[in-house]
């Protein structure tokens, strides 16, 4: 029971860090265009992330909980190693100001820890039904789609509004960006909060299967989880925790996405956020744990490139892409090492 409480605490810590680490996903554009002040943007992101996390389904959570690795090899220690590995990577990339993927950090940590738990049996990874179609393919496709679609949206807006006064365009899209930023926040909460819901549900399921809740007091009966269904208390707890993390802000990454990568005006922010939110909502609907970071970053690049290619700081983009590429292997290695350490010292 104590071990589960530790896992729960670490999982919620990951969710909190995910909140401030990925705050930039929701508000970097609306802050950089000066439509909202940072404080106003954080309030908007906090509210919309909470709504998205609590009220818009659990399909992604079920993918994380049971769709990626064989749950029969997962123990509480496996989940703990996965979470700690993901947290280490998130904090490192946050410190460096790089918008890496919390989603892929968690998935990489879980895969590495599961392989270690099974003593090197790679067959525990659900490659054909889970990792390939729901992680690897979207990881490759979503940035490309985000870049291309946002560029098309931006080009279309240029054509439609080419004879409008810049002041009128800025004022109009300053208002519209409030809605696009809200939709982006809702989408982020919908997809990202569910990943921690899934990992907590996996821990509850594992604990139930191993019998650690049998001797728990009667009032803790709600912990018993014989199936991979996500409890309401898990949904609300994760939603509140992510909202709290969002409220803390993540200014290092906000500066990278909103200022260093490309200079944005309200029309660019609207196009980037709307495109990203549409892609993320579609992925959430089909249970794909998409990297919201990858999507919003590439939509920002896409709208910036329509101004001129040199408008995008490709040196910054290169560093971001390297962080993306390294996330899965690094966190997988961390998860594996941490699980091996736990096996050597505790198990």
N, C-alpha and C positions, 0 to 999 in steps of 0.2 A: 504493500500500500504506500509506504514511504517513497519507494522508487517511482511509482506512478505520479505521485504529487510532485516529485522532482522533474519528471518528464513534462508534466503539465506546466510547471513554472517556466521551464526552458522553452517550451513551445510558445507560451504567451510572450516570453521575452523576444523570441524570433518574430512574432507577429507585431510587437511594438516597434522593433527595429525595422521591420518591413514597412511599417507606417511612415516613419520619418525618412527612411532610405528611399522610398518610392514616392514621397510627397511630390517630388518634381514631376512625376508622371501626370499629376492632375493640375498643377498650378504654375509650372515654369513658364508656359507660354502666356498665360493671362497676367503674370507678374511682369514679364519682360516687355509686354506691349503697353504696360502701365494702365491697363483697364481697371485692375484692382491693385490695392496696396498689398504687400505681403501678408499683413494681418488679416485683411478681408479675404484674401485668396485661401488662406489656411482654414478660416471658418467655413468657407464654401466647400473646400475639399473634405474637411472633417465630417460635415453633415452628409454630403453625397456619398462618401466612402462608407459611412455607417449604414445608410439606406441600402446601398448596393450589396453590402456584406450580409445584411440581415434578411432582406425581403426578396432576393432574386435567385432562388434555387440553390441546389447543392450538387449539381452534376459534376463540376470540376473536383469537388471534395471527394466524391466517390472514385474518380479516376486516380487521384493521389493515394487514397487509402487502400485500394485493392487492384488498381489497373496497371501498375507498373512493375511490382515485384511480387514474388510468391509469398503470401502472408504466412505460410507455414514455417518459414525460417526466421520470421521477424520476432524479436523479443523487445522488451522495454529498453534494453541496452542498445539495440539496433536503432530504435527511434531516437534515443538520446544522442548517440554518436552522429546520426544524420543531422540533427538539429544544431549541435555544437559546431559541426563542420560548416554548415550554412551560415551560422552567425559569424564565425571567424571571417569568412569571405565577404559577407555583407559589410562588416565593420571596416575591413581593409579597403574595400572599394569606395565606401562612403568617405573614409579619411582621405583617399586620393581624389575624391570628387568625380568618380567615374560612375555613370548610370548603368551598372550591371544588373543582371536579372536575379532577383530574390527567388523567383520560381525555379529557375534552373539550378540555383545554389542548393535549394532544398531537394530537388529531384536527384542531383548529382550525389549529394550526401547520403540520401536514402539508398541509392543503387550501390555505392561503395560500401556502406555499412552492411547491406544485405549480402553482398558477395563475401565479405569477411565473416559474417554470421554463418554462412554455409560452407566455410572453409575453402573458398576459392571456386565454388561452383557457379559459373556464369549463367547456367541455365535457369537460375532463379529470377533472372531478369525477363520480364514479359516483352520481348523484343517485337515480335510480329503483331501482337494485338494491342500493345500499349506504347512502348517507348518510340518505336519507329513512326507509327501514324499520328501519335498524339504529342510527341515531344520533338523528335528530330526533324521530321518534315515541316511542322509549323515553325520550328526554329530557323529553318532555311527560308521557307516561303514567306513568312509574315513580314520580315524586314523589306523584302523585295516588293511585295504587294503594297506595303505601307508607303514606300518611296514612290512607286509608280502611280498609285491611285491618288495620293496627295498632290503629286505634280499635275495630274490630269485635272483634279478639282481646282487647283490654283490657276492653271492655265485657262480653264473655262471661266472662272471668275474674272480674270484679266480681260478676256474677250467681251464678256457681257457688260463689264463696268468700265470699259476703256474711255468712254466719253463722260464719265462722272467726275465731279470735282473730288480731289483727294480728301478734302476736309469732310465732305459728305460721306465718302466711303469709310473713312476712319471712324466717324461718329456712329454710322449704322452698324459696322462690324464690331465696334466696341460694345454695343448692346447685345448683338448676336453672340459675341464671345462669352458672355455670362452664361448663356444656355449651353454652348459647346463645352465650356470648362466644367459645368455641372454634369453634363452627360459623360465627360471623360472621367470625372471623379466617381460617378455611379458605376461606370464600367470597370474601373480599377478595383473598387470595393467588391464588385460581383466576382471578378476572376481571382484576385490576389488573396483576399481573406479566406477563400474556400480552400486554399492549399494548406493552411494551418488547421482548418476544420478537419480536413482529410487526415492529417498526420495525428491529430488528437484522437480522432475516431479509430484510426489504426491502433493507437496505443490502448484505447478502451477495449477494442476487440481482442487484442493480444492478451490484455490482462484478464478478460473474461475467460478466454480459452485456457489460460494457464491456471486459473482458479485463485488469483490473488485477491479477488473481491469477495470470496466466499465468507470470510470471517469479518468482513466489514460491518459496521453498525447498520441497523435496518434503514436508517434515514439516508444512508448512502447507496441504497438500492438502485438509484438512477444511474449509477456508474456501469451496471451490467449492460453489456452490449454484445448480444449473441450474433448480430448481423452487422453489416457495414452501413447501417442507416445512421445519419448524422442527427444527434439530439439537438433539440431547440436550445438547451442551455449552452451547448458548444457553439452554436451559431451566434447567439447573442454575446457570449464572452469574447469570441474572436472579433466580432464587429466592434464592440466597445474598445477592445485593446488596439485594434488597427486605427480606430478613430483617435485614440489618445496619442498614438505614435505620430499620426498625421499632424495633430495639433502641435507636436514638438518641432515640426519642420525639419528640413534637410537642406540647409542653405548651400552647402558645398556643391551638391549635385544640381540644385536649381540654377546656380551661377553658370555651371557648365552647359546645361541644356538651354537655358533661356538667354544667355548673353555671349558665351564664348563660342558656341557652335555656329550660330547664325543670328543676325539681328532681325527681329520680327516686328511687324505691324499688326494691328488687330485683324486684318483680313487674312494674314498668314496664320495667326494663331487659331482663328476660326476654322480654316481649312485643315490644319494639322490635327486639331482636337476632334473635329467631326469625323475625319477619316479614321483616326485611331480608335475612337469610341465605337464606330460601326464594326471594325474588324474584331475588336475585343469582345463586343457583345455577341457577335456571331460565334466566336470560338467558345465562349462561356455556354452558349445554348447547346453545343454539341459535346461539351465536357472536355474541351482541350485546355490544359493548363498553360495558356499562352504567356509569353513574356511581354507584359505591358510596357516594360522599359524599351524593349526592342522596337515595338510598334510605334510608340510616340516619338522615339528618337529618330526613326527613319522617316516618319511623316514630317517632322520638322526639317530634316535634310531635304526631303522632296519639295516642300514649298519654298525652301531657301534656294534650291537649285534653279527654280523657275525665274528668279530674279537675275541670276547669272551664276555660273558654276563657282566662280571665285568668291561668291557671297558666303559660301559654306567654308568653315575652317576645317579643311580636310586633315590637317595635322591632329586636331582634337578628335575628329571622327576616327582616325586611325587608332588612337589610344582606346577609344570606346570599343571599337570592334575587337581589339585584342582582349579586352576584358570580357567581352561576350564569348569569344572563342575559348578562353581559358576557364570559364566558369565551371562547366560540367567536369572536365578532367581534374581540375584542382579540387573542387568540392568532393568529387568521387574519391580522390586519393585521401583527402582529409577524413571523410567518413570511414574509409577502410582502415586508416591508421588509428583513428580514435577507437573503433570497434576492436581492433587487435590489442590496443592498450587496455581496454576494459576486460577483454578476455584474459589477458596476462595478469591483471592485478585484482580483478573482482570475481570473475567467473571461475 
